[in-house]
Amino acid sequence: MTTHILPTSAQSFTRAPKLNLTRRGRFVFIGLPLITGAAALLVVAVIFLLPSTVQANTDPVGEPVTHSVTVQSDQSLWEIAYAADPQRDTREVMDDIVELNGLASSELSAGQLLEIPAR
């Protein structure tokens, strides 16, 4: 028995039919993913690029933020600032006291009431 092999041309293979999408099909496969991706990018941009306006308050509840001190005669702002918080730089504490009390200078008078930042 003999077997005969006939040559075939490349054109004789059947090709898959071309996929024709309707307008709705193109929207589902192309437009919908593009719209979803753009929306996701917009959400990411809003979250990361806009400054945060909500700030948590880290002050302990119930504890005063400041306390009052009456200036004694011959007492300087430096002495009051150092007594208020000896651990911090005294110049920074002085700046805080000046800002809290709206002082124009570091000159104090006896009997003056100052708000001092709490430690």
N, C-alpha and C positions, 0 to 999 in steps of 0.2 A: 504494500500500500504506500502510495506516495501522497505527500501533503503539498498542496500548492499554496504559496503565500503570494498574495497580490499586493503590489505596492499601493500605498494610499497617499494621497496628497494632504498637505497641511490644511487645505481649505475644506476638506471633507469632515473635519471635526466640528461638532456643533458648538456654537458659542452660547453663553448664557444670555438670555434676553436682556436688553437694556432696561434699566429700572426707570420708569417714568413716574415721577411723583406729582401728585396734584398740588394745588396751591396750599391746601391745608396740610398735606404731608410735608411739604418743604418747610412750613412754619413749625411743625412739630419737631422735625429733625434738625433744623438749622436755627430758626428764629427763637424758639423757646429756650434752648440752652444759652444763646447769646444774651437774651434778656435776663435770664437767671444769673448768669455770670456778672453782668453789669450791675445788677442789684446787689449782689454779694460784695463786689468791689466798692460800691457806694457805702454800704454798711461798714465795711472795714475802714474806709477813709474817714467816715464820721466818727468812729470810735477812737481811732489813733491820732487823727490830725487836729481835731477840735480840742481846745484846752478844757481841762476838767474844771467845772465850776463848783462842784461839791467837795467840800473839805471837811474831814472828820475833826471833831473837837476832841482833843486829847487831854483837856483839863479834867482833873478828877471832879466828880460830881460832889457838890456840897462844900468843897474847900474854897476859901477865898483866893482870888487871884492877886489881890493887893491887900496891904494893911496900912494903917495910918500911923505916922510918927510926928510928934511935935518937936520942932527944932529948939534946942537949948541954946543959951547964950554962948558965944564963941565956938559953936559947933559948925564944922564945915560940911559941904556936900560930900567930900571925899570920906570923911569919918562915917557919915550916915550910910553911904554906899558900901563901904567895907564892912560895917556892922550888919548890913542887910544880907550880904552874901559873900563871906570871906573866900569861898571856893572859886568864884568867878573873877574875871578881870575887873578890877574896880572901875576902870574907865567905861566899860560896857554897862555896868550897873548905874553909873552916874548918868550916862546917856539915856537909859531907860527911865530914870527918875525925872530927868528934865523933860522927856517926851510925855510921860504920864501926867505931869503937873503943868505943862505948858509954860515952863520957865524960859525967860529970855536969856538968862545967864546963870552962872553957878552961885551967885550971891544969894545968901539966905539971911533972914532976920529972925531973932528970937521970938518964939511963940507961933511961928509959921507952921501950918499943918501940911504935911507932905504925904502923898500916896506912894508907898514903896512896893515894888514887885515882890510877891511871895516866892520863897525858894522852891 
